[in-house]
Amino acid sequence: MKRLRDNVALLIELLRSPRGRRWLWRTARKRFHSTTVSIGISDDLSVPFNAPPAKIPLVVRKLQPGDDLSLVADDPDLPPEVARHRADQRWLLDSDLPAPWVAIDPEGAVCFIAYLFTAEDNPRMQALWGPLAPVLKPGESMVEGIFTSERHRGLGVFMDAGTKILDEARKLGMRSAIGVAGEKNLGTFKVAERAGWTRQFKRVESWRLFRQSVTFEPLEGASA
């Protein structure tokens, strides 16, 4: 009953703003008829990678209470795409997921966010994303929800911080890591492949008349 009340309250809140109404319309169109393809990439954690340092000093650690999260703050003047990405991050931060890893810039503000999951997190991932979430095996980790502050892009933060987070996965005994990104997200693939990641599988999400189906398919030539 509480969940129903929360959903109704959220719907009312979305209907109050032009941005919220656009989001509802976009979501309805997607769920009526759409196909979304994402590519899964994998990294062998037994092979070390020395990332070049970012152009600014970074401290990489778990998110702590009181951290400056202005990089995901809501702002009515933001372009729609930027506002959507920030809203997605706030949604993740408000979820039941474990605390993300963050990079702190020299001014003490969070400039990068990423979540590191292991097989222990499968129930939480399934609860949040349903069939979109890959089921992790023991020894397998996943990096998800990667976000870099707009003003810190182009400074090498993604590769530097991401590599340090994978070092933490190694400390947990993880043997491999996976990630999933939209097939048109060429920037992510470019950075990941420079760091030794390879494309392994395709995830296809289809919506037909508000019914969802999700399939995971190995890519031709991908290693087993």
Backbone bond lengths (Angstrom), bond angles and torsions (degrees), N, CA, C in turn:
res aa  C-N    CA-C-N  psi(-1)  N-CA   C-N-CA  omega(-1)  CA-C   N-CA-C  phi
1 M - - - 1.464 - - 1.534 110.95 -
2 K 1.336 115.25 -42.02 1.469 119.19 179.14 1.521 110.37 -62.23
3 R 1.357 116.04 -40.68 1.465 118.96 179.73 1.521 110.75 -62.26
4 L 1.341 117.01 -39.68 1.462 120.50 178.24 1.521 110.45 -62.55
5 R 1.340 116.84 -44.61 1.470 120.26 178.83 1.524 110.81 -61.58
6 D 1.342 116.29 -40.85 1.464 119.84 179.44 1.522 110.92 -63.79
7 N 1.342 116.80 -40.95 1.463 120.50 -179.66 1.525 111.26 -66.44
8 V 1.326 116.68 -39.51 1.470 120.41 177.87 1.522 110.11 -64.95
9 A 1.332 116.31 -42.43 1.467 120.21 178.89 1.523 110.66 -62.72
10 L 1.343 116.65 -40.19 1.461 120.26 178.65 1.522 110.50 -64.84
11 L 1.325 117.74 -42.40 1.458 121.43 179.21 1.523 110.80 -60.52
12 I 1.322 116.85 -44.85 1.469 120.56 178.81 1.525 110.68 -61.35
13 E 1.333 115.60 -42.15 1.466 120.11 179.62 1.524 110.85 -62.48
14 L 1.328 117.49 -41.76 1.464 121.00 179.79 1.524 111.45 -66.07
15 L 1.319 116.91 -38.47 1.462 120.48 -178.48 1.522 112.67 -68.57
16 R 1.305 117.84 -17.96 1.463 121.02 -176.78 1.524 113.29 -76.50
17 S 1.324 117.84 -20.69 1.466 119.59 -174.79 1.522 110.86 -120.46
18 P 1.355 117.45 148.00 1.464 120.01 175.85 1.524 111.99 -57.44
19 R 1.334 117.04 -39.56 1.464 120.28 179.88 1.526 110.46 -63.58
20 G 1.337 116.41 -42.08 1.460 120.14 178.68 1.515 112.33 -64.59
21 R 1.333 116.54 -40.17 1.467 119.73 178.93 1.520 110.84 -66.51
22 R 1.333 117.29 -37.22 1.469 119.92 176.57 1.520 110.24 -63.23
23 W 1.352 116.08 -41.10 1.461 119.65 179.60 1.521 110.64 -62.76
24 L 1.332 117.54 -42.73 1.462 120.91 179.39 1.526 111.22 -63.23
25 W 1.330 116.54 -41.60 1.464 120.26 179.77 1.520 110.46 -65.62
26 R 1.329 116.77 -43.86 1.462 120.64 179.43 1.534 111.00 -62.71
27 T 1.334 116.53 -41.32 1.459 120.71 179.83 1.524 111.26 -66.43
28 A 1.335 116.38 -41.36 1.468 119.96 179.23 1.525 110.70 -63.15
29 R 1.330 117.08 -42.95 1.468 120.26 178.64 1.516 110.76 -61.91
30 K 1.347 116.06 -43.55 1.463 119.58 -179.71 1.523 111.08 -60.87
31 R 1.322 116.74 -43.76 1.458 120.19 -174.82 1.526 112.93 -78.62
32 F 1.321 116.46 -13.32 1.463 119.29 174.67 1.524 110.28 -76.94
33 H 1.344 116.32 -46.96 1.471 119.20 179.74 1.524 109.28 -163.32
34 S 1.314 116.75 110.03 1.468 119.94 177.49 1.521 110.05 -163.61
35 T 1.322 114.54 159.04 1.468 122.05 172.95 1.519 107.63 -135.60
36 T 1.318 116.80 126.32 1.458 122.54 -179.01 1.522 108.94 -121.86
37 V 1.322 115.75 125.29 1.468 120.85 -178.65 1.521 109.56 -109.95
38 S 1.317 115.96 130.19 1.465 122.28 175.85 1.524 108.64 -124.83
39 I 1.320 115.47 154.71 1.461 121.38 -178.70 1.526 109.51 -112.55
40 G 1.326 115.65 132.18 1.459 121.36 176.12 1.514 110.50 -94.24
41 I 1.318 116.40 131.93 1.457 121.87 179.04 1.524 109.23 -118.20
42 S 1.330 115.77 156.25 1.460 120.26 -174.69 1.523 110.27 -137.64
43 D 1.339 114.77 149.35 1.465 121.39 178.61 1.526 108.99 -131.39
44 D 1.323 115.84 130.67 1.466 122.26 175.75 1.525 107.91 -81.91
45 L 1.324 117.18 109.75 1.458 120.33 -174.22 1.523 113.04 -75.54
46 S 1.337 117.09 -6.84 1.466 118.42 175.15 1.523 111.70 -77.62
47 V 1.326 116.24 -12.16 1.469 121.31 178.94 1.524 108.03 -101.33
48 P 1.322 118.59 110.44 1.474 120.13 -177.27 1.523 111.70 -69.57
49 F 1.321 115.43 152.53 1.470 121.23 175.61 1.519 108.39 -136.50
50 N 1.307 115.79 124.44 1.463 121.03 178.98 1.525 108.98 -97.12
51 A 1.309 115.78 100.18 1.463 120.24 -178.39 1.517 110.47 -75.58
52 P 1.324 117.10 143.82 1.468 118.79 173.27 1.521 109.47 -64.37
53 P 1.316 118.53 142.83 1.465 120.03 -179.76 1.528 111.04 -66.02
54 A 1.316 115.50 149.86 1.464 120.17 175.22 1.525 109.86 -63.64
55 K 1.312 115.69 162.94 1.465 120.68 -178.68 1.523 112.46 -76.32
56 I 1.324 116.33 -4.53 1.467 121.29 174.71 1.526 107.87 -130.11
57 P 1.330 118.83 151.78 1.469 120.10 176.77 1.532 110.44 -65.61
58 L 1.327 115.91 139.78 1.459 121.14 -179.93 1.525 110.66 -128.37
59 V 1.310 115.28 146.88 1.464 121.89 167.79 1.524 106.14 -115.63
60 V 1.332 117.04 119.66 1.465 121.68 -178.31 1.525 108.73 -106.03
61 R 1.327 115.79 124.79 1.471 121.50 -177.89 1.519 109.04 -161.91
62 K 1.341 115.75 177.26 1.462 120.13 175.15 1.535 109.99 -71.25
63 L 1.324 115.57 148.93 1.466 120.85 175.30 1.527 109.98 -59.80
64 Q 1.320 115.83 137.97 1.458 121.41 179.93 1.529 110.39 -121.28
65 P 1.338 117.35 152.33 1.469 119.70 176.33 1.532 110.43 -56.21
66 G 1.306 116.12 137.13 1.459 120.29 179.23 1.509 114.69 89.60
67 D 1.346 118.08 -3.57 1.464 119.47 177.69 1.528 110.59 -62.87
68 D 1.324 115.66 147.60 1.462 122.73 179.45 1.528 108.95 -76.67
69 L 1.333 116.25 107.82 1.462 121.74 -178.28 1.526 111.73 -108.21
70 S 1.323 116.48 33.87 1.464 119.99 -179.43 1.526 111.97 -63.25
71 L 1.334 117.99 -18.12 1.468 119.86 179.47 1.522 112.26 -64.61
72 V 1.348 118.33 -18.76 1.464 120.23 178.44 1.528 111.94 -116.15
73 A 1.323 117.37 15.12 1.468 120.86 -178.06 1.525 111.20 -65.02
74 D 1.321 115.94 146.43 1.460 120.85 176.39 1.525 109.16 -77.00
75 D 1.325 115.68 142.73 1.463 121.55 -179.52 1.520 107.09 -150.33
76 P 1.326 118.94 119.05 1.466 120.92 -177.08 1.523 113.90 -63.02
77 D 1.331 117.85 -17.14 1.461 120.60 -178.38 1.529 113.17 -91.29
78 L 1.325 117.91 0.70 1.460 120.43 -178.80 1.527 111.06 -71.33
79 P 1.334 118.24 146.86 1.464 120.10 170.94 1.533 109.53 -59.60
80 P 1.331 118.31 149.16 1.468 121.15 -175.38 1.527 114.23 -53.83
81 E 1.331 117.52 -41.80 1.471 119.81 -177.49 1.522 111.17 -66.74
82 V 1.332 116.96 -41.94 1.468 120.93 178.28 1.526 110.05 -64.81
83 A 1.329 116.15 -42.88 1.467 120.44 179.20 1.523 111.03 -61.13
84 R 1.336 116.49 -38.71 1.472 119.99 -179.52 1.524 111.12 -65.40
85 H 1.343 116.71 -44.10 1.465 119.63 179.94 1.531 110.95 -63.33
86 R 1.318 116.42 -39.86 1.471 118.92 178.06 1.530 110.89 -66.19
87 A 1.326 116.20 -40.35 1.466 119.63 179.10 1.526 110.68 -63.10
88 D 1.329 116.81 -38.81 1.466 120.52 176.92 1.524 110.64 -59.37
89 Q 1.324 116.87 -41.68 1.464 120.57 179.64 1.526 111.38 -66.41
90 R 1.319 117.28 -40.64 1.467 119.46 178.46 1.525 110.82 -64.16
91 W 1.320 115.74 -36.34 1.465 120.76 177.17 1.526 110.45 -62.23
92 L 1.331 117.21 -44.14 1.465 120.46 178.09 1.526 111.10 -63.69
93 L 1.326 116.17 -42.38 1.464 120.11 -178.89 1.524 111.86 -64.72
94 D 1.328 116.90 -29.33 1.463 121.09 -179.91 1.529 112.62 -87.37
95 S 1.336 117.20 -2.32 1.461 121.07 -176.30 1.527 110.95 -84.73
96 D 1.328 115.21 -174.33 1.465 121.82 -179.89 1.527 111.88 -91.52
97 L 1.317 117.55 12.82 1.465 120.67 -179.97 1.527 110.52 -70.20
98 P 1.340 117.14 155.69 1.471 118.99 174.65 1.522 110.50 -63.47
99 A 1.315 116.58 158.12 1.471 120.87 -178.54 1.525 110.43 -57.27
100 P 1.330 117.42 138.08 1.460 119.88 179.33 1.522 112.05 -76.62
101 W 1.318 114.81 166.24 1.461 121.75 168.27 1.523 107.85 -86.50
102 V 1.311 116.19 145.56 1.463 120.82 -178.72 1.524 109.97 -135.88
103 A 1.323 114.84 158.02 1.466 121.73 170.23 1.519 107.76 -111.31
104 I 1.328 115.86 132.70 1.461 122.21 -178.78 1.520 108.87 -105.09
105 D 1.343 116.61 129.78 1.464 120.29 -178.88 1.536 110.52 -83.85
106 P 1.344 118.05 175.38 1.472 120.36 -177.54 1.529 114.34 -60.86
107 E 1.340 117.29 -19.94 1.462 120.53 178.92 1.529 112.36 -88.63
108 G 1.334 116.67 -0.38 1.457 120.56 178.42 1.511 115.05 88.43
109 A 1.329 117.41 9.37 1.464 120.97 -179.02 1.526 110.23 -99.58
110 V 1.314 115.94 148.38 1.464 120.65 173.92 1.526 108.57 -69.43
111 C 1.323 116.49 128.24 1.471 119.60 179.94 1.526 112.22 -120.11
112 F 1.338 117.13 -5.04 1.468 121.19 -177.75 1.522 108.01 -153.20
113 I 1.325 115.93 139.46 1.464 122.30 178.78 1.521 108.86 -132.05
114 A 1.326 117.29 139.19 1.462 122.24 172.03 1.526 108.77 -155.84
115 Y 1.316 115.26 145.26 1.463 121.42 178.46 1.522 109.41 -102.63
116 L 1.320 116.46 137.31 1.461 122.77 176.89 1.525 108.10 -114.70
117 F 1.330 116.36 117.32 1.457 121.44 -178.22 1.523 110.80 -113.24
118 T 1.333 115.91 152.60 1.462 123.02 171.22 1.526 107.65 -127.05
119 A 1.332 116.43 -179.22 1.467 120.33 -179.14 1.525 111.87 -58.31
120 E 1.319 117.44 -27.13 1.468 120.23 178.53 1.528 112.10 -63.75
121 D 1.326 116.19 -22.03 1.470 120.64 -177.83 1.524 112.88 -91.75
122 N 1.340 118.35 0.86 1.466 120.17 -178.40 1.528 112.97 -52.37
123 P 1.348 119.69 -46.34 1.472 118.28 -178.81 1.531 113.13 -60.07
124 R 1.328 117.27 -40.80 1.472 119.65 179.94 1.524 110.95 -68.62
125 M 1.328 116.48 -38.84 1.463 119.53 179.08 1.520 111.01 -65.24
126 Q 1.335 116.44 -43.13 1.461 119.96 179.18 1.526 110.89 -64.79
127 A 1.337 116.71 -37.73 1.465 119.97 179.65 1.523 111.43 -64.57
128 L 1.332 116.67 -34.53 1.465 120.54 -176.59 1.522 112.44 -86.03
129 W 1.338 116.81 -45.82 1.467 120.89 -172.81 1.519 114.04 -107.80
130 G 1.325 117.82 -8.25 1.454 119.68 -179.10 1.518 112.08 61.62
131 P 1.341 117.34 -138.80 1.466 120.42 -175.12 1.525 114.33 -68.34
132 L 1.330 117.90 -9.59 1.467 119.42 177.54 1.525 111.92 -71.09
133 A 1.319 117.92 -21.63 1.465 121.40 -175.73 1.522 110.40 -83.58
134 P 1.334 118.66 123.19 1.465 119.78 173.03 1.528 109.55 -63.33
135 V 1.318 116.93 146.67 1.465 121.35 176.18 1.527 107.70 -88.44
136 L 1.322 116.04 114.50 1.457 120.82 -176.37 1.519 110.89 -78.52
137 K 1.333 115.15 141.81 1.458 121.50 176.20 1.530 109.25 -92.13
138 P 1.335 117.85 161.30 1.470 119.31 174.25 1.530 110.49 -55.67
139 G 1.313 117.16 134.99 1.458 121.43 -178.37 1.514 114.28 85.93
140 E 1.331 116.48 -1.94 1.466 121.75 -179.51 1.524 108.66 -110.43
141 S 1.309 116.55 135.71 1.464 121.79 177.99 1.523 109.42 -119.95
142 M 1.309 115.25 169.02 1.464 120.45 179.77 1.517 109.30 -142.18
143 V 1.318 115.55 136.10 1.463 122.06 175.37 1.525 107.39 -106.60
144 E 1.313 116.56 126.14 1.468 121.34 -173.24 1.526 109.31 -143.36
145 G 1.333 115.62 162.49 1.461 120.80 175.00 1.519 113.52 66.31
146 I 1.323 117.18 34.08 1.468 120.80 -178.04 1.529 109.86 -70.44
147 F 1.315 115.75 131.73 1.470 120.35 -179.00 1.520 109.29 -150.25
148 T 1.325 115.92 128.75 1.462 122.19 175.98 1.521 109.00 -114.55
149 S 1.320 116.63 135.40 1.463 121.80 176.84 1.525 110.20 -53.46
150 E 1.339 116.48 140.62 1.463 119.98 -178.36 1.529 111.85 -55.02
151 R 1.319 117.85 -41.43 1.464 119.98 -175.40 1.527 113.25 -79.78
152 H 1.335 117.72 -4.73 1.462 120.47 178.76 1.530 112.25 -107.58
153 R 1.302 117.18 6.02 1.464 119.51 -179.96 1.523 110.30 -76.67
154 G 1.322 115.48 149.18 1.457 120.45 -177.49 1.514 113.74 82.90
155 L 1.341 117.20 8.81 1.467 121.38 -178.35 1.527 112.28 -109.74
156 G 1.332 116.45 7.56 1.461 119.25 -179.86 1.517 114.20 76.85
157 V 1.332 116.91 15.85 1.470 120.68 -177.38 1.526 111.08 -67.41
158 F 1.322 116.97 -43.73 1.461 122.56 -177.51 1.525 110.46 -54.39
159 M 1.328 117.68 -54.45 1.460 120.11 -174.85 1.522 112.00 -69.05
160 D 1.324 116.92 -41.88 1.465 120.76 -178.67 1.531 110.37 -64.02
161 A 1.325 116.83 -54.37 1.465 120.43 -178.07 1.524 111.36 -66.24
162 G 1.338 116.41 -40.97 1.462 119.53 -179.86 1.514 112.54 -60.91
163 T 1.331 116.77 -39.83 1.463 120.62 178.73 1.526 111.17 -65.35
164 K 1.312 116.76 -39.66 1.475 120.16 178.09 1.533 111.19 -65.56
165 I 1.317 117.07 -35.07 1.467 120.20 177.75 1.529 110.27 -67.36
166 L 1.325 117.16 -38.22 1.464 120.01 176.50 1.525 111.24 -66.19
167 D 1.321 117.07 -31.27 1.470 119.75 173.62 1.527 110.27 -60.14
168 E 1.330 116.37 -36.88 1.463 120.07 177.40 1.527 110.61 -67.02
169 A 1.334 116.94 -35.56 1.465 120.08 176.64 1.528 110.44 -63.39
170 R 1.320 116.52 -39.85 1.471 119.76 177.28 1.525 110.93 -61.33
171 K 1.332 116.33 -40.50 1.468 119.97 179.29 1.530 111.50 -62.24
172 L 1.330 116.64 -26.69 1.461 121.20 177.83 1.522 112.06 -83.47
173 G 1.340 116.85 -0.65 1.456 120.93 -179.98 1.508 114.45 87.43
174 M 1.328 117.49 14.25 1.455 120.22 179.68 1.528 110.57 -72.80
175 R 1.329 115.64 139.61 1.466 120.83 -179.43 1.527 112.52 -98.73
176 S 1.316 116.49 -22.14 1.466 119.82 -179.09 1.518 109.35 -150.21
177 A 1.319 114.70 165.30 1.466 121.13 176.83 1.516 108.26 -137.50
178 I 1.321 116.14 146.31 1.454 120.58 174.97 1.520 109.32 -126.57
179 G 1.314 114.92 162.76 1.452 122.26 174.71 1.516 108.27 -150.42
180 V 1.314 117.24 158.84 1.461 121.86 -179.78 1.520 108.58 -132.48
181 A 1.326 116.12 133.16 1.466 120.77 178.97 1.519 109.13 -142.97
182 G 1.327 116.01 151.77 1.455 120.68 177.27 1.517 111.22 -55.99
183 E 1.322 117.12 143.43 1.463 120.91 -173.35 1.532 112.98 -61.32
184 K 1.333 117.88 -20.02 1.463 120.72 179.36 1.527 112.70 -94.94
185 N 1.320 116.75 4.08 1.467 120.92 -178.54 1.526 109.36 -83.65
186 L 1.317 115.72 68.05 1.461 121.33 -171.65 1.524 112.70 -64.56
187 G 1.338 117.27 -32.24 1.460 119.92 179.98 1.516 111.91 -62.16
188 T 1.337 116.09 -42.37 1.463 120.06 178.85 1.518 110.86 -63.29
189 F 1.334 117.08 -45.13 1.464 120.10 -179.50 1.527 111.39 -63.82
190 K 1.314 116.78 -38.16 1.459 120.24 -179.62 1.524 111.01 -61.61
191 V 1.331 116.33 -47.20 1.467 120.29 179.79 1.525 110.44 -65.90
192 A 1.339 116.89 -44.86 1.463 120.46 -176.89 1.525 111.78 -64.28
193 E 1.316 117.29 -41.94 1.459 119.75 -177.80 1.521 111.74 -69.93
194 R 1.317 117.34 -29.75 1.468 119.71 173.25 1.521 110.81 -63.67
195 A 1.333 116.25 -28.29 1.467 121.06 -178.87 1.526 112.46 -91.91
196 G 1.332 117.48 5.98 1.458 120.50 175.10 1.517 115.99 99.07
197 W 1.326 117.70 2.88 1.463 119.84 177.67 1.529 109.92 -73.71
198 T 1.329 116.94 150.65 1.464 121.51 178.62 1.526 109.79 -128.25
199 R 1.320 115.78 152.49 1.468 120.92 179.28 1.530 108.91 -79.46
200 Q 1.345 115.50 130.85 1.460 119.95 -172.73 1.529 114.40 -122.84
201 F 1.311 118.05 -38.40 1.464 118.79 -175.17 1.526 110.85 -148.14
202 K 1.304 113.78 166.42 1.466 121.62 178.84 1.527 108.07 -120.52
203 R 1.336 115.76 133.68 1.465 120.77 174.34 1.522 108.40 -110.13
204 V 1.313 116.58 125.46 1.462 121.46 -178.80 1.529 108.57 -116.12
205 E 1.322 115.22 117.63 1.463 121.10 176.64 1.526 108.39 -106.90
206 S 1.321 116.45 122.80 1.464 121.42 -179.92 1.521 110.13 -119.95
207 W 1.323 114.96 137.99 1.467 121.68 172.68 1.526 108.14 -120.32
208 R 1.325 116.28 127.75 1.453 122.29 175.85 1.527 107.96 -135.75
209 L 1.318 116.17 113.87 1.466 121.43 179.91 1.528 110.85 52.58
210 F 1.335 114.83 46.34 1.465 123.20 174.33 1.531 113.70 69.13
211 R 1.327 116.81 17.55 1.464 121.55 173.95 1.528 108.40 -111.22
212 Q 1.325 116.55 129.15 1.459 122.21 -175.15 1.527 110.92 -100.20
213 S 1.329 115.52 140.97 1.465 120.91 169.07 1.521 108.00 -136.04
214 V 1.325 116.40 142.10 1.464 122.22 -178.48 1.520 108.79 -132.46
215 T 1.331 116.50 130.71 1.462 121.13 175.76 1.523 109.59 -127.47
216 F 1.329 115.37 148.25 1.459 122.68 173.96 1.526 107.37 -115.98
217 E 1.331 116.71 125.44 1.459 121.15 -175.96 1.526 109.49 -129.11
218 P 1.353 118.24 132.93 1.468 119.52 176.78 1.521 110.57 -66.54
219 L 1.315 116.29 143.92 1.459 120.34 176.47 1.520 109.53 -80.68
220 E 1.310 115.76 145.73 1.459 120.42 179.06 1.528 109.93 -61.06
221 G 1.313 116.40 129.94 1.461 121.05 179.41 1.506 114.38 87.16
222 A 1.349 117.86 -3.55 1.466 120.20 179.74 1.519 109.81 -72.31
223 S 1.334 116.23 146.14 1.459 120.35 178.70 1.512 110.03 -71.22
224 A 1.317 116.43 151.51 1.466 121.04 -178.30 1.517 110.64 -72.24
